Amino acid sequence: MPHEEFIAMMMLLSSGIALVFFFAVPVRKALLRKLEGGAPQQDTHLLEDVDGLRERVGELEERLDFAERLIAQQRDASALPPGGSR
């Protein structure tokens, strides 16, 4: 077997082993977690914090929409030509 073929075979073999370990570790962790009792319990304190943050983001979205409408009204008003007498 020529030297280049041996190196190519060794690289292919080591890459295959690396891929097996790369995918085997997460699968092994998931199986161990399932055997230990499933998914971790949800922390009610964290869920309450997330709900509070969602409310605050909703309020901020409303304020941003209001500010954008005000800016658009000012822009539209300044774009109109001055009114004249008829």
KEVEXMI-525297 format. One record per residue: residue number from 1; residue in three letters; x, y, z of N, C-alpha, C in turn. Coordinates in nm, 2 decimals, decimal comma, padded with zeros to 4 digits. Example, Ala and Ser with C-alpha at 12.3 -4.5 7.8 and 13.67 -1.06 7.14 Angstrom:
// KEVEXMI-525297
(r 1; 'ALA'; (01,32; -00,57; 00,78); (01,23; -00,45; 00,78); (01,32; -00,33; 00,78))
(r 2; 'SER'; (01,28; -00,22; 00,71); (01,37; -00,11; 00,71); (01,29; 00,00; 00,79))
END
This chain:
// KEVEXMI-525297
(r 1; 'MET'; (00,09; -00,12; 00,00); (00,00; 00,00; 00,00); (00,09; 00,12; 00,00))
(r 2; 'PRO'; (00,07; 00,21; -00,09); (00,15; 00,33; -00,10); (00,13; 00,42; 00,02))
(r 3; 'HIS'; (00,23; 00,51; 00,05); (00,23; 00,59; 00,17); (00,11; 00,69; 00,16))
(r 4; 'GLU'; (00,07; 00,74; 00,05); (-00,04; 00,84; 00,04); (-00,17; 00,77; 00,07))
(r 5; 'GLU'; (-00,19; 00,65; 00,02); (-00,32; 00,58; 00,04); (-00,33; 00,55; 00,19))
(r 6; 'PHE'; (-00,22; 00,52; 00,26); (-00,23; 00,49; 00,40); (-00,27; 00,61; 00,48))
(r 7; 'ILE'; (-00,21; 00,73; 00,44); (-00,24; 00,85; 00,51); (-00,39; 00,89; 00,49))
(r 8; 'ALA'; (-00,44; 00,87; 00,36); (-00,58; 00,90; 00,33); (-00,67; 00,81; 00,41))
(r 9; 'MET'; (-00,64; 00,68; 00,42); (-00,72; 00,59; 00,50); (-00,72; 00,62; 00,65))
(r 10; 'MET'; (-00,61; 00,66; 00,70); (-00,60; 00,70; 00,84); (-00,68; 00,83; 00,87))
(r 11; 'MET'; (-00,68; 00,92; 00,78); (-00,76; 01,05; 00,79); (-00,90; 01,02; 00,78))
(r 12; 'LEU'; (-00,94; 00,93; 00,69); (-01,08; 00,89; 00,68); (-01,13; 00,82; 00,80))
(r 13; 'LEU'; (-01,05; 00,73; 00,85); (-01,09; 00,65; 00,98); (-01,10; 00,75; 01,10))
(r 14; 'SER'; (-01,00; 00,84; 01,11); (-01,01; 00,93; 01,23); (-01,12; 01,03; 01,21))
(r 15; 'SER'; (-01,16; 01,07; 01,09); (-01,27; 01,16; 01,07); (-01,40; 01,08; 01,11))
(r 16; 'GLY'; (-01,41; 00,96; 01,07); (-01,53; 00,88; 01,10); (-01,55; 00,86; 01,25))
(r 17; 'ILE'; (-01,44; 00,83; 01,32); (-01,44; 00,82; 01,47); (-01,48; 00,95; 01,53))
(r 18; 'ALA'; (-01,42; 01,06; 01,48); (-01,46; 01,19; 01,54); (-01,61; 01,22; 01,52))
(r 19; 'LEU'; (-01,66; 01,19; 01,41); (-01,81; 01,21; 01,38); (-01,89; 01,13; 01,47))
(r 20; 'VAL'; (-01,85; 01,00; 01,49); (-01,93; 00,92; 01,58); (-01,93; 00,98; 01,72))
(r 21; 'PHE'; (-01,82; 01,02; 01,77); (-01,81; 01,08; 01,91); (-01,89; 01,21; 01,91))
(r 22; 'PHE'; (-01,88; 01,29; 01,80); (-01,95; 01,42; 01,80); (-02,10; 01,40; 01,81))
(r 23; 'PHE'; (-02,16; 01,30; 01,74); (-02,30; 01,28; 01,75); (-02,34; 01,19; 01,87))
(r 24; 'ALA'; (-02,25; 01,11; 01,92); (-02,28; 01,02; 02,03); (-02,29; 01,09; 02,16))
(r 25; 'VAL'; (-02,22; 01,19; 02,18); (-02,22; 01,26; 02,31); (-02,36; 01,32; 02,34))
(r 26; 'PRO'; (-02,42; 01,40; 02,25); (-02,55; 01,45; 02,28); (-02,66; 01,35; 02,30))
(r 27; 'VAL'; (-02,65; 01,24; 02,22); (-02,74; 01,13; 02,23); (-02,73; 01,07; 02,36))
(r 28; 'ARG'; (-02,61; 01,04; 02,41); (-02,58; 00,98; 02,54); (-02,64; 01,07; 02,65))
(r 29; 'LYS'; (-02,62; 01,20; 02,64); (-02,67; 01,29; 02,74); (-02,82; 01,29; 02,75))
(r 30; 'ALA'; (-02,88; 01,29; 02,63); (-03,03; 01,28; 02,63); (-03,08; 01,15; 02,69))
(r 31; 'LEU'; (-03,02; 01,04; 02,65); (-03,06; 00,91; 02,71); (-03,05; 00,91; 02,86))
(r 32; 'LEU'; (-02,93; 00,96; 02,91); (-02,91; 00,97; 03,05); (-03,02; 01,06; 03,12))
(r 33; 'ARG'; (-03,05; 01,17; 03,06); (-03,15; 01,26; 03,12); (-03,28; 01,19; 03,12))
(r 34; 'LYS'; (-03,32; 01,12; 03,02); (-03,44; 01,05; 03,01); (-03,45; 00,94; 03,12))
(r 35; 'LEU'; (-03,34; 00,87; 03,14); (-03,34; 00,76; 03,24); (-03,34; 00,82; 03,38))
(r 36; 'GLU'; (-03,29; 00,94; 03,40); (-03,29; 01,00; 03,53); (-03,43; 01,06; 03,57))
(r 37; 'GLY'; (-03,52; 01,06; 03,48); (-03,65; 01,12; 03,51); (-03,70; 01,22; 03,42))
(r 38; 'GLY'; (-03,65; 01,22; 03,30); (-03,71; 01,31; 03,20); (-03,65; 01,45; 03,20))
(r 39; 'ALA'; (-03,72; 01,54; 03,15); (-03,67; 01,68; 03,14); (-03,67; 01,74; 03,28))
(r 40; 'PRO'; (-03,58; 01,84; 03,29); (-03,57; 01,90; 03,42); (-03,70; 01,98; 03,46))
(r 41; 'GLN'; (-03,73; 01,99; 03,58); (-03,85; 02,06; 03,63); (-03,84; 02,21; 03,59))
(r 42; 'GLN'; (-03,96; 02,27; 03,55); (-03,96; 02,41; 03,52); (-03,96; 02,49; 03,64))
(r 43; 'ASP'; (-03,88; 02,60; 03,64); (-03,87; 02,68; 03,76); (-03,98; 02,79; 03,74))
(r 44; 'THR'; (-04,08; 02,79; 03,84); (-04,19; 02,88; 03,83); (-04,15; 03,03; 03,84))
(r 45; 'HIS'; (-04,04; 03,05; 03,92); (-03,99; 03,19; 03,93); (-03,94; 03,24; 03,80))
(r 46; 'LEU'; (-03,87; 03,16; 03,73); (-03,82; 03,20; 03,59); (-03,94; 03,22; 03,50))
(r 47; 'LEU'; (-04,04; 03,14; 03,50); (-04,15; 03,15; 03,42); (-04,23; 03,28; 03,45))
(r 48; 'GLU'; (-04,24; 03,32; 03,57); (-04,30; 03,45; 03,61); (-04,22; 03,56; 03,56))
(r 49; 'ASP'; (-04,08; 03,55; 03,57); (-04,00; 03,66; 03,52); (-04,02; 03,67; 03,37))
(r 50; 'VAL'; (-04,03; 03,56; 03,30); (-04,04; 03,57; 03,15); (-04,18; 03,63; 03,12))
(r 51; 'ASP'; (-04,28; 03,60; 03,19); (-04,41; 03,66; 03,17); (-04,41; 03,81; 03,19))
(r 52; 'GLY'; (-04,34; 03,85; 03,30); (-04,33; 03,99; 03,32); (-04,25; 04,07; 03,21))
(r 53; 'LEU'; (-04,15; 04,00; 03,17); (-04,07; 04,06; 03,06); (-04,15; 04,07; 02,93))
(r 54; 'ARG'; (-04,23; 03,97; 02,90); (-04,32; 03,98; 02,79); (-04,42; 04,09; 02,80))
(r 55; 'GLU'; (-04,47; 04,12; 02,92); (-04,56; 04,23; 02,93); (-04,49; 04,36; 02,91))
(r 56; 'ARG'; (-04,37; 04,37; 02,96); (-04,29; 04,50; 02,94); (-04,26; 04,52; 02,80))
(r 57; 'VAL'; (-04,23; 04,41; 02,73); (-04,19; 04,43; 02,58); (-04,32; 04,47; 02,51))
(r 58; 'GLY'; (-04,43; 04,42; 02,54); (-04,56; 04,46; 02,48); (-04,59; 04,61; 02,50))
(r 59; 'GLU'; (-04,57; 04,65; 02,63); (-04,59; 04,80; 02,65); (-04,49; 04,88; 02,58))
(r 60; 'LEU'; (-04,36; 04,84; 02,56); (-04,26; 04,91; 02,49); (-04,30; 04,92; 02,34))
(r 61; 'GLU'; (-04,36; 04,81; 02,29); (-04,40; 04,81; 02,15); (-04,51; 04,91; 02,13))
(r 62; 'GLU'; (-04,61; 04,92; 02,22); (-04,71; 05,02; 02,21); (-04,66; 05,16; 02,21))
(r 63; 'ARG'; (-04,56; 05,18; 02,30); (-04,50; 05,32; 02,31); (-04,43; 05,35; 02,18))
(r 64; 'LEU'; (-04,36; 05,26; 02,13); (-04,28; 05,28; 02,01); (-04,38; 05,31; 01,89))
(r 65; 'ASP'; (-04,49; 05,23; 01,88); (-04,58; 05,26; 01,77); (-04,64; 05,40; 01,79))
(r 66; 'PHE'; (-04,67; 05,44; 01,91); (-04,73; 05,57; 01,93); (-04,63; 05,68; 01,89))
(r 67; 'ALA'; (-04,50; 05,66; 01,93); (-04,40; 05,76; 01,90); (-04,38; 05,77; 01,74))
(r 68; 'GLU'; (-04,38; 05,65; 01,68); (-04,37; 05,65; 01,53); (-04,48; 05,72; 01,47))
(r 69; 'ARG'; (-04,60; 05,71; 01,52); (-04,72; 05,78; 01,46); (-04,71; 05,93; 01,48))
(r 70; 'LEU'; (-04,66; 05,97; 01,60); (-04,64; 06,11; 01,62); (-04,53; 06,17; 01,52))
(r 71; 'ILE'; (-04,43; 06,10; 01,51); (-04,32; 06,15; 01,41); (-04,37; 06,15; 01,27))
(r 72; 'ALA'; (-04,45; 06,05; 01,23); (-04,51; 06,05; 01,10); (-04,60; 06,17; 01,08))
(r 73; 'GLN'; (-04,68; 06,20; 01,18); (-04,78; 06,31; 01,17); (-04,70; 06,44; 01,15))
(r 74; 'GLN'; (-04,59; 06,46; 01,23); (-04,52; 06,58; 01,22); (-04,45; 06,59; 01,08))
(r 75; 'ARG'; (-04,40; 06,48; 01,03); (-04,34; 06,48; 00,90); (-04,44; 06,51; 00,79))
(r 76; 'ASP'; (-04,56; 06,45; 00,80); (-04,66; 06,48; 00,70); (-04,71; 06,63; 00,71))
(r 77; 'ALA'; (-04,72; 06,68; 00,83); (-04,76; 06,82; 00,84); (-04,66; 06,92; 00,78))
(r 78; 'SER'; (-04,53; 06,89; 00,80); (-04,42; 06,97; 00,75); (-04,41; 06,96; 00,60))
(r 79; 'ALA'; (-04,45; 06,85; 00,54); (-04,44; 06,83; 00,40); (-04,55; 06,90; 00,32))
(r 80; 'LEU'; (-04,66; 06,93; 00,39); (-04,77; 07,00; 00,32); (-04,73; 07,15; 00,29))
(r 81; 'PRO'; (-04,77; 07,20; 00,17); (-04,74; 07,34; 00,14); (-04,82; 07,43; 00,24))
(r 82; 'PRO'; (-04,77; 07,55; 00,26); (-04,84; 07,64; 00,35); (-04,98; 07,67; 00,29))
(r 83; 'GLY'; (-05,07; 07,69; 00,38); (-05,21; 07,72; 00,33); (-05,22; 07,86; 00,29))
(r 84; 'GLY'; (-05,30; 07,88; 00,19); (-05,32; 08,02; 00,14); (-05,47; 08,06; 00,15))
(r 85; 'SER'; (-05,49; 08,19; 00,14); (-05,63; 08,23; 00,15); (-05,70; 08,22; 00,01))
(r 86; 'ARG'; (-05,83; 08,19; 00,02); (-05,90; 08,17; -00,11); (-05,99; 08,28; -00,14))
END
